[in-house]
Amino acid sequence: MAAAGSGGGSGDGGSKADPMVRINLLNKFLKLQPPKFRGTANPSELDEWMRELDKIFKTMMCPEEYKVGLATHLFTGEADYWWDSAKPSDEEDKANPLTWEKHKERMNEQYYPRDVQRAKEVEFSNLTQSKMTVIEYVAKFTELSRFGRHLVDTEQRKVDRFEDGLDIEIRKSLSSQAFTKYPDIYQQAVRAEKVLDESNAKNAIIIRKSSGGSSASEKQKNIPQGERMSNLSADMKYCDYCKKRHARTECYRATGKCFNCGKSGHIAINCPEPNKRLPRNVKRPFSDEKGILQAPNKKPDYDRGKDSAGRIYVMKPPDKSRRIHI
């Protein structure tokens, strides 16, 4: 690896660089904790790494002729192998010194091929807010804008591109204003989104109070009986045992359980619990002492009043005068 603290040449500062200056710069550089670079297929990671080094070089006021040597000192793994094969020879470096900007171009060619660049440009040109909040849209816009700098090379083009991707309702809120600065439209979009969210929340409460406040039973009553029966039938499943449809997963005919309460030991006609399938004001049929089924409102024979009148039936012979002669 071409370490910045080693001899000159090969794109790391030239043979005429002062070794002591190189060592002092390297120590100063490493104190700022620059990130390593292993090589990556993600163009965002490459861009972040180069931008981080640009900030460090600016902070330490690094001379141009030392930047490539310091940057390549951070190469590890695949990036280190690539640099061993791609770095210029001493003669090439003397004739045409490799600058930091040229070095970044070569890294882009290696780790950011044109096909990937084009895909990122298309992603940025088609970027819309969709289901993102304005804050999330801004973050995505900022991330992808570096891959389509030619689309936002002026402040006005940046404003227009950002506005084109905003949600239609937010764009309507901003349509009465003309923006020339990106921070202005960004801040106004955040405010517009907040107002829309508050308005939507209030409308939702009004709707719930006006139509959604009724109970489930009241809503069920408003459904026509034919539709209720259709919905109920759709929920029932065919039973292979009783050859009928019922909503229960368990067939009471097969298990012998009560159809009214679902418990074992008796049938629905003798169920001690209220009849769940009849209105409250309708009495359940019952069995008398002899087990004979009686009408719901009929009293047992033993409970009839003593004063109840009996009926007498008289058998008369047929009238001979009305016989039919053949």
TORKOL-4160 file (C-alpha; in steps of 0.2 Angstrom, whole numbers, padded with zeros to 4 digits, m for minus):
326
<pt num="1" X="0000" Y="0000" Z="0000"/>
<pt num="2" X="0006" Y="0017" Z="m0004"/>
<pt num="3" X="0007" Y="0024" Z="0013"/>
<pt num="4" X="0008" Y="0043" Z="0015"/>
<pt num="5" X="0023" Y="0042" Z="0027"/>
<pt num="6" X="0034" Y="0031" Z="0015"/>
<pt num="7" X="0045" Y="0037" Z="0001"/>
<pt num="8" X="0039" Y="0049" Z="m0013"/>
<pt num="9" X="0032" Y="0046" Z="m0030"/>
<pt num="10" X="0017" Y="0035" Z="m0036"/>
<pt num="11" X="0004" Y="0048" Z="m0034"/>
<pt num="12" X="0008" Y="0051" Z="m0015"/>
<pt num="13" X="0016" Y="0068" Z="m0015"/>
<pt num="14" X="0031" Y="0066" Z="m0027"/>
<pt num="15" X="0050" Y="0063" Z="m0022"/>
<pt num="16" X="0053" Y="0081" Z="m0019"/>
<pt num="17" X="0041" Y="0081" Z="m0004"/>
<pt num="18" X="0049" Y="0085" Z="0013"/>
<pt num="19" X="0048" Y="0068" Z="0023"/>
<pt num="20" X="0046" Y="0078" Z="0039"/>
<pt num="21" X="0032" Y="0088" Z="0032"/>
<pt num="22" X="0024" Y="0072" Z="0026"/>
<pt num="23" X="0025" Y="0064" Z="0044"/>
<pt num="24" X="0018" Y="0079" Z="0052"/>
<pt num="25" X="0004" Y="0080" Z="0040"/>
<pt num="26" X="0000" Y="0061" Z="0042"/>
<pt num="27" X="m0001" Y="0063" Z="0061"/>
<pt num="28" X="m0012" Y="0078" Z="0060"/>
<pt num="29" X="m0023" Y="0069" Z="0047"/>
<pt num="30" X="m0025" Y="0053" Z="0058"/>
<pt num="31" X="m0030" Y="0063" Z="0073"/>
<pt num="32" X="m0045" Y="0069" Z="0064"/>
<pt num="33" X="m0050" Y="0050" Z="0063"/>
<pt num="34" X="m0053" Y="0049" Z="0044"/>
<pt num="35" X="m0064" Y="0034" Z="0038"/>
<pt num="36" X="m0056" Y="0019" Z="0030"/>
<pt num="37" X="m0060" Y="0014" Z="0013"/>
<pt num="38" X="m0062" Y="m0005" Z="0008"/>
<pt num="39" X="m0070" Y="m0003" Z="m0009"/>
<pt num="40" X="m0088" Y="m0003" Z="m0012"/>
<pt num="41" X="m0102" Y="m0006" Z="m0024"/>
<pt num="42" X="m0113" Y="0007" Z="m0016"/>
<pt num="43" X="m0110" Y="0024" Z="m0024"/>
<pt num="44" X="m0117" Y="0033" Z="m0009"/>
<pt num="45" X="m0103" Y="0026" Z="0002"/>
<pt num="46" X="m0090" Y="0031" Z="m0010"/>
<pt num="47" X="m0097" Y="0049" Z="m0011"/>
<pt num="48" X="m0098" Y="0050" Z="0008"/>
<pt num="49" X="m0080" Y="0045" Z="0010"/>
<pt num="50" X="m0074" Y="0057" Z="m0003"/>
<pt num="51" X="m0084" Y="0071" Z="0005"/>
<pt num="52" X="m0078" Y="0067" Z="0022"/>
<pt num="53" X="m0060" Y="0068" Z="0016"/>
<pt num="54" X="m0064" Y="0085" Z="0007"/>
<pt num="55" X="m0069" Y="0092" Z="0024"/>
<pt num="56" X="m0054" Y="0085" Z="0033"/>
<pt num="57" X="m0042" Y="0092" Z="0020"/>
<pt num="58" X="m0050" Y="0109" Z="0022"/>
<pt num="59" X="m0049" Y="0109" Z="0041"/>
<pt num="60" X="m0031" Y="0104" Z="0041"/>
<pt num="61" X="m0027" Y="0116" Z="0026"/>
<pt num="62" X="m0018" Y="0101" Z="0018"/>
<pt num="63" X="m0007" Y="0106" Z="0002"/>
<pt num="64" X="m0013" Y="0099" Z="m0014"/>
<pt num="65" X="0002" Y="0088" Z="m0017"/>
<pt num="66" X="m0001" Y="0078" Z="m0001"/>
<pt num="67" X="m0019" Y="0074" Z="m0003"/>
<pt num="68" X="m0018" Y="0059" Z="m0014"/>
<pt num="69" X="m0005" Y="0051" Z="m0003"/>
<pt num="70" X="m0015" Y="0054" Z="0013"/>
<pt num="71" X="m0031" Y="0047" Z="0005"/>
<pt num="72" X="m0023" Y="0031" Z="m0001"/>
<pt num="73" X="m0016" Y="0028" Z="0016"/>
<pt num="74" X="m0034" Y="0024" Z="0021"/>
<pt num="75" X="m0036" Y="0011" Z="0008"/>
<pt num="76" X="m0039" Y="m0007" Z="0014"/>
<pt num="77" X="m0045" Y="m0023" Z="0007"/>
<pt num="78" X="m0050" Y="m0023" Z="m0011"/>
<pt num="79" X="m0047" Y="m0004" Z="m0013"/>
<pt num="80" X="m0029" Y="m0007" Z="m0008"/>
<pt num="81" X="m0027" Y="m0021" Z="m0021"/>
<pt num="82" X="m0035" Y="m0009" Z="m0034"/>
<pt num="83" X="m0023" Y="0005" Z="m0030"/>
<pt num="84" X="m0007" Y="m0006" Z="m0031"/>
<pt num="85" X="m0012" Y="m0010" Z="m0049"/>
<pt num="86" X="m0019" Y="0007" Z="m0054"/>
<pt num="87" X="m0007" Y="0020" Z="m0046"/>
<pt num="88" X="0005" Y="0029" Z="m0058"/>
<pt num="89" X="0023" Y="0025" Z="m0059"/>
<pt num="90" X="0036" Y="0037" Z="m0053"/>
<pt num="91" X="0040" Y="0043" Z="m0070"/>
<pt num="92" X="0021" Y="0046" Z="m0074"/>
<pt num="93" X="0019" Y="0055" Z="m0058"/>
<pt num="94" X="0033" Y="0066" Z="m0061"/>
<pt num="95" X="0027" Y="0070" Z="m0079"/>
<pt num="96" X="0009" Y="0072" Z="m0074"/>
<pt num="97" X="0006" Y="0073" Z="m0055"/>
<pt num="98" X="m0010" Y="0065" Z="m0050"/>
<pt num="99" X="m0021" Y="0078" Z="m0041"/>
<pt num="100" X="m0034" Y="0074" Z="m0028"/>
<pt num="101" X="m0048" Y="0079" Z="m0041"/>
<pt num="102" X="m0041" Y="0067" Z="m0054"/>
<pt num="103" X="m0039" Y="0054" Z="m0041"/>
<pt num="104" X="m0058" Y="0055" Z="m0037"/>
<pt num="105" X="m0062" Y="0054" Z="m0055"/>
<pt num="106" X="m0053" Y="0038" Z="m0056"/>
<pt num="107" X="m0061" Y="0031" Z="m0041"/>
<pt num="108" X="m0078" Y="0035" Z="m0048"/>
<pt num="109" X="m0073" Y="0026" Z="m0064"/>
<pt num="110" X="m0069" Y="0010" Z="m0053"/>
<pt num="111" X="m0082" Y="0010" Z="m0040"/>
<pt num="112" X="m0096" Y="0021" Z="m0048"/>
<pt num="113" X="m0098" Y="0014" Z="m0066"/>
<pt num="114" X="m0109" Y="0024" Z="m0079"/>
<pt num="115" X="m0123" Y="0012" Z="m0078"/>
<pt num="116" X="m0125" Y="0014" Z="m0059"/>
<pt num="117" X="m0123" Y="0033" Z="m0061"/>
<pt num="118" X="m0137" Y="0033" Z="m0074"/>
<pt num="119" X="m0148" Y="0022" Z="m0063"/>
<pt num="120" X="m0146" Y="0035" Z="m0048"/>
<pt num="121" X="m0149" Y="0050" Z="m0060"/>
<pt num="122" X="m0166" Y="0042" Z="m0066"/>
<pt num="123" X="m0170" Y="0038" Z="m0048"/>
<pt num="124" X="m0167" Y="0056" Z="m0043"/>
<pt num="125" X="m0177" Y="0063" Z="m0058"/>
<pt num="126" X="m0192" Y="0052" Z="m0054"/>
<pt num="127" X="m0191" Y="0056" Z="m0035"/>
<pt num="128" X="m0208" Y="0060" Z="m0028"/>
<pt num="129" X="m0214" Y="0062" Z="m0010"/>
<pt num="130" X="m0227" Y="0048" Z="m0011"/>
<pt num="131" X="m0230" Y="0042" Z="0007"/>
<pt num="132" X="m0215" Y="0050" Z="0014"/>
<pt num="133" X="m0217" Y="0065" Z="0026"/>
<pt num="134" X="m0209" Y="0082" Z="0020"/>
<pt num="135" X="m0194" Y="0079" Z="0031"/>
<pt num="136" X="m0191" Y="0061" Z="0024"/>
<pt num="137" X="m0193" Y="0068" Z="0007"/>
<pt num="138" X="m0180" Y="0082" Z="0010"/>
<pt num="139" X="m0168" Y="0069" Z="0016"/>
<pt num="140" X="m0170" Y="0058" Z="0001"/>
<pt num="141" X="m0169" Y="0073" Z="m0010"/>
<pt num="142" X="m0153" Y="0078" Z="m0003"/>
<pt num="143" X="m0146" Y="0060" Z="m0004"/>
<pt num="144" X="m0150" Y="0058" Z="m0022"/>
<pt num="145" X="m0147" Y="0076" Z="m0028"/>
<pt num="146" X="m0128" Y="0072" Z="m0028"/>
<pt num="147" X="m0131" Y="0059" Z="m0042"/>
<pt num="148" X="m0140" Y="0072" Z="m0053"/>
<pt num="149" X="m0131" Y="0088" Z="m0050"/>
<pt num="150" X="m0134" Y="0093" Z="m0068"/>
<pt num="151" X="m0153" Y="0093" Z="m0064"/>
<pt num="152" X="m0150" Y="0105" Z="m0049"/>
<pt num="153" X="m0135" Y="0115" Z="m0055"/>
<pt num="154" X="m0144" Y="0132" Z="m0051"/>
<pt num="155" X="m0154" Y="0137" Z="m0036"/>
<pt num="156" X="m0170" Y="0139" Z="m0046"/>
<pt num="157" X="m0169" Y="0122" Z="m0054"/>
<pt num="158" X="m0166" Y="0115" Z="m0037"/>
<pt num="159" X="m0182" Y="0123" Z="m0031"/>
<pt num="160" X="m0192" Y="0118" Z="m0046"/>
<pt num="161" X="m0186" Y="0100" Z="m0045"/>
<pt num="162" X="m0191" Y="0099" Z="m0026"/>
<pt num="163" X="m0208" Y="0107" Z="m0029"/>
<pt num="164" X="m0212" Y="0095" Z="m0043"/>
<pt num="165" X="m0210" Y="0080" Z="m0031"/>
<pt num="166" X="m0221" Y="0086" Z="m0017"/>
<pt num="167" X="m0238" Y="0079" Z="m0013"/>
<pt num="168" X="m0251" Y="0087" Z="m0024"/>
<pt num="169" X="m0261" Y="0094" Z="m0009"/>
<pt num="170" X="m0245" Y="0103" Z="m0002"/>
<pt num="171" X="m0241" Y="0109" Z="m0020"/>
<pt num="172" X="m0259" Y="0117" Z="m0020"/>
<pt num="173" X="m0255" Y="0125" Z="m0004"/>
<pt num="174" X="m0239" Y="0133" Z="m0011"/>
<pt num="175" X="m0246" Y="0137" Z="m0028"/>
<pt num="176" X="m0250" Y="0155" Z="m0023"/>
<pt num="177" X="m0232" Y="0159" Z="m0019"/>
<pt num="178" X="m0216" Y="0160" Z="m0030"/>
<pt num="179" X="m0200" Y="0153" Z="m0023"/>
<pt num="180" X="m0183" Y="0156" Z="m0028"/>
<pt num="181" X="m0173" Y="0149" Z="m0013"/>
<pt num="182" X="m0173" Y="0131" Z="m0008"/>
<pt num="183" X="m0173" Y="0134" Z="0011"/>
<pt num="184" X="m0189" Y="0145" Z="0008"/>
<pt num="185" X="m0199" Y="0132" Z="m0001"/>
<pt num="186" X="m0193" Y="0118" Z="0011"/>
<pt num="187" X="m0199" Y="0127" Z="0026"/>
<pt num="188" X="m0216" Y="0132" Z="0018"/>
<pt num="189" X="m0219" Y="0114" Z="0013"/>
<pt num="190" X="m0216" Y="0108" Z="0031"/>
<pt num="191" X="m0229" Y="0121" Z="0037"/>
<pt num="192" X="m0241" Y="0117" Z="0024"/>
<pt num="193" X="m0240" Y="0098" Z="0028"/>
<pt num="194" X="m0243" Y="0102" Z="0047"/>
<pt num="195" X="m0259" Y="0112" Z="0043"/>
<pt num="196" X="m0266" Y="0098" Z="0031"/>
<pt num="197" X="m0263" Y="0085" Z="0045"/>
<pt num="198" X="m0272" Y="0095" Z="0058"/>
<pt num="199" X="m0286" Y="0098" Z="0045"/>
<pt num="200" X="m0287" Y="0080" Z="0041"/>
<pt num="201" X="m0287" Y="0075" Z="0059"/>
<pt num="202" X="m0302" Y="0087" Z="0063"/>
<pt num="203" X="m0312" Y="0080" Z="0048"/>
<pt num="204" X="m0309" Y="0063" Z="0054"/>
<pt num="205" X="m0316" Y="0067" Z="0071"/>
<pt num="206" X="m0332" Y="0075" Z="0063"/>
<pt num="207" X="m0335" Y="0060" Z="0052"/>
<pt num="208" X="m0333" Y="0048" Z="0067"/>
<pt num="209" X="m0346" Y="0058" Z="0077"/>
<pt num="210" X="m0358" Y="0060" Z="0063"/>
<pt num="211" X="m0358" Y="0042" Z="0056"/>
<pt num="212" X="m0346" Y="0032" Z="0066"/>
<pt num="213" X="m0353" Y="0035" Z="0083"/>
<pt num="214" X="m0367" Y="0022" Z="0082"/>
<pt num="215" X="m0365" Y="0005" Z="0090"/>
<pt num="216" X="m0362" Y="m0011" Z="0080"/>
<pt num="217" X="m0380" Y="m0017" Z="0084"/>
<pt num="218" X="m0387" Y="0000" Z="0077"/>
<pt num="219" X="m0377" Y="m0002" Z="0062"/>
<pt num="220" X="m0383" Y="m0020" Z="0060"/>
<pt num="221" X="m0401" Y="m0014" Z="0061"/>
<pt num="222" X="m0399" Y="m0002" Z="0047"/>
<pt num="223" X="m0393" Y="m0016" Z="0035"/>
<pt num="224" X="m0408" Y="m0024" Z="0026"/>
<pt num="225" X="m0413" Y="m0041" Z="0032"/>
<pt num="226" X="m0410" Y="m0049" Z="0016"/>
<pt num="227" X="m0392" Y="m0042" Z="0016"/>
<pt num="228" X="m0389" Y="m0048" Z="0034"/>
<pt num="229" X="m0395" Y="m0066" Z="0030"/>
<pt num="230" X="m0384" Y="m0065" Z="0014"/>
<pt num="231" X="m0369" Y="m0060" Z="0025"/>
<pt num="232" X="m0373" Y="m0073" Z="0038"/>
<pt num="233" X="m0374" Y="m0087" Z="0025"/>
<pt num="234" X="m0358" Y="m0082" Z="0017"/>
<pt num="235" X="m0349" Y="m0084" Z="0034"/>
<pt num="236" X="m0356" Y="m0102" Z="0037"/>
<pt num="237" X="m0347" Y="m0117" Z="0032"/>
<pt num="238" X="m0354" Y="m0133" Z="0025"/>
<pt num="239" X="m0354" Y="m0148" Z="0038"/>
<pt num="240" X="m0350" Y="m0165" Z="0031"/>
<pt num="241" X="m0359" Y="m0173" Z="0046"/>
<pt num="242" X="m0376" Y="m0165" Z="0046"/>
<pt num="243" X="m0375" Y="m0160" Z="0028"/>
<pt num="244" X="m0380" Y="m0142" Z="0033"/>
<pt num="245" X="m0371" Y="m0125" Z="0035"/>
<pt num="246" X="m0368" Y="m0118" Z="0052"/>
<pt num="247" X="m0356" Y="m0104" Z="0058"/>
<pt num="248" X="m0349" Y="m0116" Z="0072"/>
<pt num="249" X="m0333" Y="m0125" Z="0069"/>
<pt num="250" X="m0341" Y="m0139" Z="0080"/>
<pt num="251" X="m0356" Y="m0149" Z="0074"/>
<pt num="252" X="m0368" Y="m0150" Z="0089"/>
<pt num="253" X="m0378" Y="m0164" Z="0080"/>
<pt num="254" X="m0362" Y="m0174" Z="0080"/>
<pt num="255" X="m0357" Y="m0170" Z="0098"/>
<pt num="256" X="m0375" Y="m0171" Z="0105"/>
<pt num="257" X="m0373" Y="m0154" Z="0113"/>
<pt num="258" X="m0387" Y="m0141" Z="0116"/>
<pt num="259" X="m0391" Y="m0130" Z="0102"/>
<pt num="260" X="m0395" Y="m0116" Z="0113"/>
<pt num="261" X="m0381" Y="m0115" Z="0126"/>
<pt num="262" X="m0368" Y="m0127" Z="0118"/>
<pt num="263" X="m0367" Y="m0138" Z="0134"/>
<pt num="264" X="m0368" Y="m0156" Z="0135"/>
<pt num="265" X="m0381" Y="m0166" Z="0146"/>
<pt num="266" X="m0397" Y="m0159" Z="0138"/>
<pt num="267" X="m0405" Y="m0154" Z="0122"/>
<pt num="268" X="m0411" Y="m0136" Z="0117"/>
<pt num="269" X="m0430" Y="m0140" Z="0122"/>
<pt num="270" X="m0425" Y="m0143" Z="0140"/>
<pt num="271" X="m0411" Y="m0130" Z="0141"/>
<pt num="272" X="m0412" Y="m0120" Z="0158"/>
<pt num="273" X="m0405" Y="m0105" Z="0150"/>
<pt num="274" X="m0415" Y="m0092" Z="0140"/>
<pt num="275" X="m0418" Y="m0096" Z="0122"/>
<pt num="276" X="m0405" Y="m0086" Z="0112"/>
<pt num="277" X="m0414" Y="m0089" Z="0096"/>
<pt num="278" X="m0431" Y="m0081" Z="0101"/>
<pt num="279" X="m0436" Y="m0063" Z="0106"/>
<pt num="280" X="m0437" Y="m0060" Z="0125"/>
<pt num="281" X="m0456" Y="m0058" Z="0125"/>
<pt num="282" X="m0458" Y="m0075" Z="0117"/>
<pt num="283" X="m0459" Y="m0090" Z="0129"/>
<pt num="284" X="m0450" Y="m0106" Z="0125"/>
<pt num="285" X="m0459" Y="m0122" Z="0122"/>
<pt num="286" X="m0458" Y="m0134" Z="0136"/>
<pt num="287" X="m0460" Y="m0152" Z="0141"/>
<pt num="288" X="m0473" Y="m0158" Z="0154"/>
<pt num="289" X="m0470" Y="m0171" Z="0168"/>
<pt num="290" X="m0473" Y="m0185" Z="0155"/>
<pt num="291" X="m0461" Y="m0177" Z="0143"/>
<pt num="292" X="m0474" Y="m0172" Z="0131"/>
<pt num="293" X="m0470" Y="m0155" Z="0121"/>
<pt num="294" X="m0482" Y="m0141" Z="0126"/>
<pt num="295" X="m0486" Y="m0125" Z="0117"/>
<pt num="296" X="m0476" Y="m0110" Z="0124"/>
<pt num="297" X="m0491" Y="m0101" Z="0132"/>
<pt num="298" X="m0501" Y="m0117" Z="0137"/>
<pt num="299" X="m0502" Y="m0121" Z="0155"/>
<pt num="300" X="m0500" Y="m0139" Z="0160"/>
<pt num="301" X="m0516" Y="m0149" Z="0164"/>
<pt num="302" X="m0512" Y="m0150" Z="0182"/>
<pt num="303" X="m0511" Y="m0131" Z="0183"/>
<pt num="304" X="m0528" Y="m0127" Z="0175"/>
<pt num="305" X="m0541" Y="m0119" Z="0185"/>
<pt num="306" X="m0554" Y="m0129" Z="0193"/>
<pt num="307" X="m0568" Y="m0118" Z="0186"/>
<pt num="308" X="m0563" Y="m0121" Z="0169"/>
<pt num="309" X="m0578" Y="m0128" Z="0159"/>
<pt num="310" X="m0578" Y="m0145" Z="0151"/>
<pt num="311" X="m0585" Y="m0150" Z="0134"/>
<pt num="312" X="m0597" Y="m0164" Z="0130"/>
<pt num="313" X="m0597" Y="m0172" Z="0113"/>
<pt num="314" X="m0613" Y="m0181" Z="0107"/>
<pt num="315" X="m0613" Y="m0195" Z="0094"/>
<pt num="316" X="m0628" Y="m0195" Z="0083"/>
<pt num="317" X="m0633" Y="m0207" Z="0069"/>
<pt num="318" X="m0632" Y="m0201" Z="0051"/>
<pt num="319" X="m0648" Y="m0193" Z="0044"/>
<pt num="320" X="m0657" Y="m0207" Z="0033"/>
<pt num="321" X="m0665" Y="m0194" Z="0023"/>
<pt num="322" X="m0649" Y="m0187" Z="0016"/>
<pt num="323" X="m0643" Y="m0204" Z="0010"/>
<pt num="324" X="m0638" Y="m0205" Z="m0008"/>
<pt num="325" X="m0647" Y="m0218" Z="m0019"/>
<pt num="326" X="m0638" Y="m0226" Z="m0033"/>
